[in-house]
Amino acid sequence: MPDFSEMRPVTVPLGGGLILDRDDFSLPPGAAVKLQNFEPSIQGGYRRLTGSAKWNTNQVNGSEKILGLRIFNSGVVAAAGNLVRFGSVGDGAYATIGTRTSAGRYKFDIFNFNNTEKLIMVDDVNQPATYDGSTYSLITSTGTPADPASVAVFKDHIFFAGMSTNPQEIVFTAPFAETDFTAANGSGSIRVDTAVVELKVFRDALFVFGEDKIYKIVGTSIADWQVQPITRTLGCADGFSVQELGGDLLFLSLDGLRTIAGTERIGDVELGTISKPIQPRIEEVIATRDNISSVIVRGKSQYRLFYPSDGDSVDNSRAILATLKRTPQGGIGFEFADIKGMKPSATNSGFINGNEIILEGGYDGYVRQQESGNTFDGTNIIGIYRSPDLSLGDSGIRKLMQRAIINYGVEGSISAQMRVRYDGDSQDVPQPTSFDLSNPGGIAQYGSSTSTYGSAVYGSSGAPVQRQTIEGSGFLVAVKVDHDSALSPFTLFSYQLEFTLGGRR
């Protein structure tokens, strides 16, 4: 029997996210070497993702891949095949609002020049068009760019870029007139020395993301527009990666995910790169960037970058998740995780009736709502957390493991298994079997219609602490949690390993 007076505890608070650019000895103990479908939570720990479900039970245009998606007028404008359609949540059919020819991927913006909110759309093939909730109008006036790929509304002008005849040109309308391209009325064009891949308004500037350079346009009209360089040494790898989050712009460059604020600092180019901890994932993204889409989850300070390959199944499609959160040192930084099991062809997030809605358009023609339900549209969510191989103070001394104490939060029933792995999952070391994380039962709340006498747990806080005797020994110890079910999300907060010392190697 072990001498419990010699028991040594090591407590590991979970945080730091997925880190792939360091060896195990230099990793923070609470970080992860595998973190799939667990999100670094702004409330602490790693939370299994909420699922997704069909937002509307009808396809937009049969099985045609969805090419663009935008929340508008308390519903969604979705483009698939040759149709642009409008739909709402539920089981109502989508209504056709416009027809396009051989459209590419869509980009949208919203403006209001005459007390009517309108949506403007471009698709890299056709002329731009507007939709005001009832009327779809193709813009065909003299001077209209033929096939813009990007659009942005800035200082009461509409800017277009990405035209095939001159990819370096930015064309803008006269003020308060989406169909007026007359120079005498204030329309015009600006040229930069790089092919433009995206336009994005941020604060009081229009940022011009090029293939190998980035600029910003400041001013209020054609009389005082100024083009100012942000960087001449790098650009944006894909315009569909650009999002605003946490008072900054995020975008994908060839060297990783960047913030515009860090990139703009003269002499501090490296500060703009936020994704060095997951550089192997970035290399995967760059290799398949023809299918990139991105979306933000404002309520979670979260950015999601999807990069499915056309030939991949939904189950094998991946994405990068980045949460902006406070670090243990009191600063602000990003923590990363993998998403596996979503395959969007287009994404968008916004508000409908005051509620944040995160939508994805599928390769199968359906619009789905992320952050909804406990499965990925009926498929179990497979979550995996694996810690680094921990030396627990001295990698040369064998640890005789006695007990693990796990602190986790539940939002309902839980189905997950935890296991301890020794010496890097060595086949030469006996590896103990997994054990179930216990289900504390329903949490009783006085007055709740869902709390049932005899099944709810009196005094439960929703954050159980489970003590589990464990077997085996090793010089290095890792903890792994596996989840494969259609049950509610749960959060892993921390664990404590208790052991006695064995011999030195």
Summary of the structure (lengths in Angstrom):
residues: 505
radius of gyration: 26.0
end to end distance: 22.5
largest distance: 92.4
contacts: 1681
relative contact order: 0.16
helix: 8%
strand: 46%
